[in-house]
Amino acid sequence: MRNDTRPVVTPASAERPSPEQLHELLTVDDVAALLKVSKSWVYEHTRARVVSQAERLPHMRIGKYVRFDAHAVRAYLARKAS
C-alpha cells in the first residue's frame, strides 16, 4: 500500500500513439506534385476569397505553414471525381 500522494509516472512511450493512429501531413509541394498543379494553385485553393468554402482544399495552418492531412486530400479528390 502506497503512503505517499505523489502521482504515478508512466513512461512517455506508453502514451505515444501507434503509427496507425498518426496521419501524414503533406506540404504545399507534396499536394502540388500529387495533383500535378502549381504551388500557386494550391495556395489559391486554400483561400476563401478566391474559391467558395465548398471548393477549398482542406488544410490547416501551423504557425505560418500550411499543411494538408493526406486522408482529407484524398476525400477532397473523391468528392471532385464524383
Rosetta constraint file for C-alpha pairs under 8 A:
AtomPair CA 10 CA 14 HARMONIC 6.83 0.50
AtomPair CA 11 CA 15 HARMONIC 7.45 0.50
AtomPair CA 12 CA 16 HARMONIC 6.71 0.50
AtomPair CA 17 CA 21 HARMONIC 5.90 0.50
AtomPair CA 17 CA 22 HARMONIC 6.87 0.50
AtomPair CA 18 CA 22 HARMONIC 6.84 0.50
AtomPair CA 23 CA 69 HARMONIC 6.63 0.50
AtomPair CA 23 CA 70 HARMONIC 7.10 0.50
AtomPair CA 23 CA 71 HARMONIC 7.57 0.50
AtomPair CA 24 CA 69 HARMONIC 6.12 0.50
AtomPair CA 24 CA 70 HARMONIC 5.81 0.50
AtomPair CA 25 CA 67 HARMONIC 5.97 0.50
AtomPair CA 25 CA 68 HARMONIC 5.33 0.50
AtomPair CA 25 CA 69 HARMONIC 4.81 0.50
AtomPair CA 25 CA 70 HARMONIC 6.06 0.50
AtomPair CA 26 CA 30 HARMONIC 5.64 0.50
AtomPair CA 26 CA 31 HARMONIC 6.50 0.50
AtomPair CA 26 CA 67 HARMONIC 5.58 0.50
AtomPair CA 26 CA 68 HARMONIC 4.88 0.50
AtomPair CA 26 CA 69 HARMONIC 6.23 0.50
AtomPair CA 26 CA 70 HARMONIC 6.28 0.50
AtomPair CA 27 CA 31 HARMONIC 6.36 0.50
AtomPair CA 27 CA 66 HARMONIC 6.86 0.50
AtomPair CA 27 CA 67 HARMONIC 5.20 0.50
AtomPair CA 27 CA 68 HARMONIC 6.44 0.50
AtomPair CA 28 CA 32 HARMONIC 6.05 0.50
AtomPair CA 28 CA 39 HARMONIC 6.29 0.50
AtomPair CA 28 CA 42 HARMONIC 6.68 0.50
AtomPair CA 28 CA 43 HARMONIC 7.57 0.50
AtomPair CA 28 CA 66 HARMONIC 6.90 0.50
AtomPair CA 28 CA 67 HARMONIC 6.82 0.50
AtomPair CA 28 CA 68 HARMONIC 7.71 0.50
AtomPair CA 29 CA 33 HARMONIC 6.14 0.50
AtomPair CA 29 CA 39 HARMONIC 6.35 0.50
AtomPair CA 30 CA 34 HARMONIC 6.11 0.50
AtomPair CA 31 CA 35 HARMONIC 6.06 0.50
AtomPair CA 31 CA 42 HARMONIC 7.28 0.50
AtomPair CA 31 CA 68 HARMONIC 7.73 0.50
AtomPair CA 32 CA 36 HARMONIC 5.57 0.50
AtomPair CA 32 CA 37 HARMONIC 5.02 0.50
AtomPair CA 32 CA 38 HARMONIC 5.64 0.50
AtomPair CA 32 CA 39 HARMONIC 5.47 0.50
AtomPair CA 32 CA 41 HARMONIC 7.87 0.50
AtomPair CA 32 CA 42 HARMONIC 6.29 0.50
AtomPair CA 33 CA 37 HARMONIC 6.64 0.50
AtomPair CA 33 CA 38 HARMONIC 7.94 0.50
AtomPair CA 37 CA 41 HARMONIC 6.41 0.50
AtomPair CA 37 CA 42 HARMONIC 7.37 0.50
AtomPair CA 38 CA 42 HARMONIC 6.70 0.50
AtomPair CA 39 CA 43 HARMONIC 6.32 0.50
AtomPair CA 40 CA 44 HARMONIC 6.04 0.50
AtomPair CA 41 CA 45 HARMONIC 6.22 0.50
AtomPair CA 42 CA 46 HARMONIC 6.57 0.50
AtomPair CA 42 CA 57 HARMONIC 7.66 0.50
AtomPair CA 43 CA 47 HARMONIC 6.83 0.50
AtomPair CA 44 CA 50 HARMONIC 6.26 0.50
AtomPair CA 44 CA 51 HARMONIC 7.65 0.50
AtomPair CA 45 CA 50 HARMONIC 6.94 0.50
AtomPair CA 45 CA 51 HARMONIC 6.27 0.50
AtomPair CA 45 CA 55 HARMONIC 7.33 0.50
AtomPair CA 45 CA 56 HARMONIC 5.09 0.50
AtomPair CA 45 CA 57 HARMONIC 5.64 0.50
AtomPair CA 46 CA 56 HARMONIC 5.30 0.50
AtomPair CA 46 CA 57 HARMONIC 5.36 0.50
AtomPair CA 46 CA 58 HARMONIC 7.20 0.50
AtomPair CA 46 CA 59 HARMONIC 6.89 0.50
AtomPair CA 47 CA 51 HARMONIC 6.72 0.50
AtomPair CA 47 CA 56 HARMONIC 6.98 0.50
AtomPair CA 48 CA 52 HARMONIC 5.96 0.50
AtomPair CA 48 CA 53 HARMONIC 5.88 0.50
AtomPair CA 48 CA 56 HARMONIC 6.91 0.50
AtomPair CA 51 CA 55 HARMONIC 6.04 0.50
AtomPair CA 51 CA 56 HARMONIC 6.30 0.50
AtomPair CA 52 CA 56 HARMONIC 6.46 0.50
AtomPair CA 57 CA 73 HARMONIC 7.08 0.50
AtomPair CA 57 CA 76 HARMONIC 6.99 0.50
AtomPair CA 58 CA 68 HARMONIC 6.66 0.50
AtomPair CA 58 CA 69 HARMONIC 7.68 0.50
AtomPair CA 58 CA 72 HARMONIC 6.28 0.50
AtomPair CA 58 CA 73 HARMONIC 6.54 0.50
AtomPair CA 58 CA 76 HARMONIC 7.38 0.50
AtomPair CA 59 CA 66 HARMONIC 6.71 0.50
AtomPair CA 59 CA 67 HARMONIC 5.77 0.50
AtomPair CA 59 CA 68 HARMONIC 4.66 0.50
AtomPair CA 59 CA 69 HARMONIC 6.86 0.50
AtomPair CA 60 CA 66 HARMONIC 5.81 0.50
AtomPair CA 60 CA 67 HARMONIC 5.41 0.50
AtomPair CA 60 CA 68 HARMONIC 6.28 0.50
AtomPair CA 61 CA 65 HARMONIC 5.60 0.50
AtomPair CA 61 CA 66 HARMONIC 4.66 0.50
AtomPair CA 61 CA 67 HARMONIC 6.23 0.50
AtomPair CA 62 CA 66 HARMONIC 6.31 0.50
AtomPair CA 62 CA 67 HARMONIC 7.15 0.50
AtomPair CA 68 CA 72 HARMONIC 7.36 0.50
AtomPair CA 68 CA 73 HARMONIC 6.88 0.50
AtomPair CA 69 CA 73 HARMONIC 6.31 0.50
AtomPair CA 70 CA 74 HARMONIC 6.27 0.50
AtomPair CA 71 CA 75 HARMONIC 6.24 0.50
AtomPair CA 72 CA 76 HARMONIC 6.12 0.50
AtomPair CA 73 CA 77 HARMONIC 6.23 0.50
AtomPair CA 74 CA 78 HARMONIC 6.22 0.50
AtomPair CA 75 CA 79 HARMONIC 6.24 0.50
AtomPair CA 76 CA 80 HARMONIC 6.26 0.50
AtomPair CA 77 CA 81 HARMONIC 6.08 0.50
AtomPair CA 78 CA 82 HARMONIC 6.44 0.50
